[in-house]
Amino acid sequence: MARHNHADMKLHAITTTAPVQMLLEEARALDLERRKSGARSPLHGIPVTLKDFFLAPSFGLGTTCGSFALNGLHASEDAAIATSLRDAGCIVLALANLSVRHQFLREFTMGQGDTDMVLKHRTSRGGVDPNGKWLGHSTPGGSSSGSAVGTAAGFSAFSLGSDSDGSIVLPAIRAALYSMKGSVGAIDMKGSLSGGMGFDSAGPLAKSVQDCADVMNMLLSGRDFRSHLTKSWEGIRVAYLDYKAWQFADRICDQTRAFDDEHEIAMISALKTAEGQGAKVCYNAKLLMPDKIMEKYGTVPMWTLYSSYRLGSNAFLLYYNNTGPRPLQDLVDFNKKHAELEFPYSKILLT
């Protein structure tokens, strides 16, 4: 982390690291516990990272959600997910960078730049990587950007992210990781900056399916996700879309013909392999395109999402021991006052 987070490879995957001495003491204590009484879970002693919107003060971590407005503040208790990690014997090394939802922290207005903010790996505090395109080139996706980048780089065995609309799956795909989003409402999101109430859930980003299963067992007690690891494709149905029909427009992301051709060949090869092992594959599956979906069914008004985040943010800020901003409007005001700090590459969006 010290070598590649802000220097050398400049991954900008981590916003905050726990005190080294605290980490070493926790590791020694967990090693001793394993020798004396056995492991608490398959995750006993495993180093992990948490997205920087879960509270984890007992691990020596100050959650900022990527904003300078919350930097240096102290929360009153751990998020429910952080408590589950501790109970399982995990060691939380650090908080992972994220694509901060700046559109929720100013005047609830949407614009071209907001798409860039959500889908790229950017926070003012955690580090930004500006690019002229909306999605740029080789974007890690978001909003659980640092969770994916850090895990792929080997900073931790897995990371826990959150997801309202692709925020776990998209960065996991970009980083060649496995991931899983828990059903909304199934995982306790207490102590997180959650859109909550019908939108957000949490889940792992990891390098193996078994790691994902073990983490989901921790998050949802009473379930046995390992029982699904049959190593067989028998009876599994897979739909394959026309890749080229679902590409982003040129104004959003650079197109590379060589990559497209290699990607399609690799995907077809993988599907043929799965098919040979019992999977039922539907090639060129027909789905409604986004514009047709909007035309036929409409969409949930954005104000519904905004209202949910307003309520979730106001509840989240109450964890900060009377030392930080209280209503969401305080964060909006902070961003306006410190625009050069919070929006270093997006001045035009503050008008």
N, C-alpha and C positions, 0 to 999 in steps of 0.2 A: 504494500500500500504506500509506504513512504517513498519508494522509488518511482512508482508508475502512476500514482493518482493525479498529482499536479505537475510532476516533472516527467522526463523521459517520454513515455507513451502518452502522457496527458489524458488519462482516461476519464477523469472527473467523475468517478463512480461513487466516491464516498464524501459525505459532508462532515461527519464527526466520528472520531474513534474513541473507544473507552480507554481509561488510563491503563498503561501497560502493566503496572504493578498489580492492579486489581484483576486483570485478565490472568496473569500468572498465578495469583493466589487461588482464583476460581478453578483454574485447570488442575492445580495440585490437589485441591480439595476433592474435586470430582474423580481424579485418578485414585485417590486414597479410598473414597467411598466405593468405587468399583471393586477394588481389591478386597475390601472388608465385607460388603453386602451385595455386590453385583450391580449391574447397570439398571438405571431407572427405566430406560427405554432404549430402542435401537439408536436414538439420537444422543445418548449420554456422552458428554464431553466433546460434542461436535461444534466447531466454530461456525457461526452463521452471521448474516447481516439482516437488518430490518430496514424497510423503506422509511425514510425520514418523515413519516407522518404518524408513526406509532410511538406512544410515550414509553420510555424505558429508563426512568431516573435511577432505579436500583442497580442498573448495569453501568452507571456513571455516564450516561448519555443524555444530552440535552436536545430534545426534538425541536426543530425549527421550521419544518415543512419547506425548507429551502429559502426562507425569508429572513432578512436581517431584523425584521420587526420582532421576531421571537428569539433572536440570538442572545444567549446568556441567561435566559429565564429558566426557572426551575418548576417542574411539574410536581403535583402532589402524590401521584401514584402511577404505577405501570399500566399500560394497556392490557386488556385481557389476554391478548395474543402473546405479549411479552411474558406474562405470568405463566402461560402454558409452556413457553420455551424453557423457562427456569425450572418448572416442575418436571419437564422431560430431561433435564440435565444439559441443556444446550448452553453454549457460551456466546453471548451476543457481542461480537467484536466491534461493530460499527453501525452507523446509520447510512443508508444508501441514498444517493442523489435521486432527484425526481424531476419531472416536468411540472414545475409549479403552475397552478391554475391561476395565472395572473388575471384572467378575465373575471374571476370571482372575487378578486381582491381590489378591484377598482369599481367602476360604476355599472357593473353587470351589462356591459355592452359587448357585442361581438364584432369581429372584423377579420380581415385576411390574416393579420398577424397572430390572432388567437389560435388558429389552426396550427401555425408554426410552433407556438408555445406548447401546446398539448402534445404534439407528436414528436418533438425533438427533445434531446437530452439537455435541458437547460434549467438552471436556477441561478440567480445572481450570486447567492452565497456558495453553492456547491461548484460553480464553474459552468461556463457556457461555451458553446461551439457554434458561432454564427455562420450562416450560410445564406446565399442569395435566394435559393429555392425554398419553397414552403417546407418540403421534406428534405431538401438538400441531397447529398450523396452519402451513402453508407450510414444513414441515420440509425441510431439504436432503437428508435421507437420510444413510446412512453405510454403511461406516465411512470411506470416502474423501471425507468431507464437504468439507474445505478444498480438496482438489484440484478438486472440481467448482465450488464457489463462487468460488474464486480465478480459475479459467480463464474462467468465465462473466463475471466482473467485469473481465476484461482484464488481470489481474495478470501473466499469462504466456500464451504461445501454446498450450501444452498442459501437462498435468500427468501424472505417473505415479502411479497408485494401486495398491492390492492388493485381492484379493477372495477370500474363502473362500466366501461365500454371498450374493452380490448387492452386495458392498461397492464395486464399481466401477459396475455397471449402474444400481443404484437412485439414487445421487446424480447420475449423468450424466443420467438421465431427468428428474429434478427440475430440473436446471439447463439443460435443452434442449441437451445436448451429445451428440456421438457418442462411443462407447466400445467397447472390445474387451478381453475377458479371455483371456489366453493359456491354452492347455490346461495343466492341472496337471502339473508335472514338465518342461514344455518350456522354461520360462524359469528361468534361474539366480537363485534367491532368497537366495543367500549374502549375509550382512551385513544381513539384515532381521529384524524381529521377526515371523517367519513361523510360522503354525501348521504350515506345511510338510507334508511327508509325507502327501500325499493330500488336502490342503485348499486351501492358498493358491497363488495365482498373481498375476502383475502384468499391467498393461496401461494404455493411454493413455485420457485423457479430453480431448477436443479439439473444435474448432468445425467440423471438416470430416472427411469420410471419408478424404480423401487424407492429412491429417495422421496419422490413425490408422494408415493403411497404411505411411507412412514410419517411424513409431515402431515398429511391429511388425517391419518389415524390420530395424531396428536391434537389436531384442531377439532376433530369431530369424534369425541370419545364414544365408544360403543359400536363403531363401524370397523370393518376389516377390509381396507383397500388392498392389502397384499393378496387377499383371496382372488382378486381379479387378475393377478399376474400369472396367467396360464401359459405364456409363451406360445400361444396359438392364435392364428387368425380365423380359425374355423367359426363360421356363422357371423363374422363381423362384416357390416356393409359399409362401403366407402364410396363417396361421391367425388368425382373429379370435375372441376369447372374448366371452361375454356380460359386458360391463363391469360391470353392476350386480350380477351374481351374485358377483363377485370383489372387492367393496369391503370395506374394513375395517369392523368393528363400530363403533357410535356411541361406545362407551366408549374406543376407541382413537383415533379421528380424527373431527373434525367433518365432517358431510356438507353439501354445498352443492348444492341441486337445480339452480340455474342453471348451475353449472360442469359438473355431470354431463350436462345436456342439450347444452351447447355442445361438450363433449368428444366425446360420441357422434356428433354431426353432423360434427365435424371428422375423426374417425377414419374414418367411412364414406366421406366425400368423398375422403380420401387413398387409401383402398382402391380406390375406383372409378377414381381416376386411375391407380394402379398396374396395375389390371386392364386398363384401356384400353391400357396399354403392354406387355402380354404376360404379366403375373403371373397365377398361378392362385390365387384367393382362396377359402378355405373360411370362410364366415360362420357365426358361432355354433358354433364347433368345440366338441366335447364332450370335456372332460378331467375326470378324477376330481378332486373337491374335496379339499382337504387332509385333512379329517377322514376321508374314505373311503380315502385313501392310507394314513393311519396305521392305520386299521382293517384294511386288507387286507394291507399289506406291512410295517407297523411302521416303525421308523427306526433309524438308527445311535445306539446309546446315547450320551448326552452325555458319559459318562466317557471315551469314545474321543477326542472332541474335546478334552476337558480334558487328557488324557494327552499328546496331541500338542502342545498349547500349553505344557505344562509343560516338555517336552523342548526345544521350539523356543526358549522363553524362557531357559532355563538356558544353552543354547548361545549365544544372542545376547548375554547379559550378559558373556560371556568376552571380548568385543571391547573392553571398557572399561578396559584398561590397569591392572588391579588397583586402580582408584580408586573403583569403584562397587559396588553390591550384586552378590553372586555368585549364590546360588541364588534361585529365584523367591520363596521364602519370605521373603527379605530385603525384597522389594517389598511383600509382604503385611504384614509387620511395620511397614514405613514408613507404609503407608496407615493402619494402625490407630493408630499414634502421631501421625500428622498428619492425622487425619480431617477437621478443620475446613478444612484446605488442599486436600486431594485430593477431598473430597466436599462442596463447599459447599452443594449443593442436595439432598443425598441422605442426610442424617444418619439418617433412619429406616431406611435399608437396612443400616446397620452393626451392627444388633443381632444 
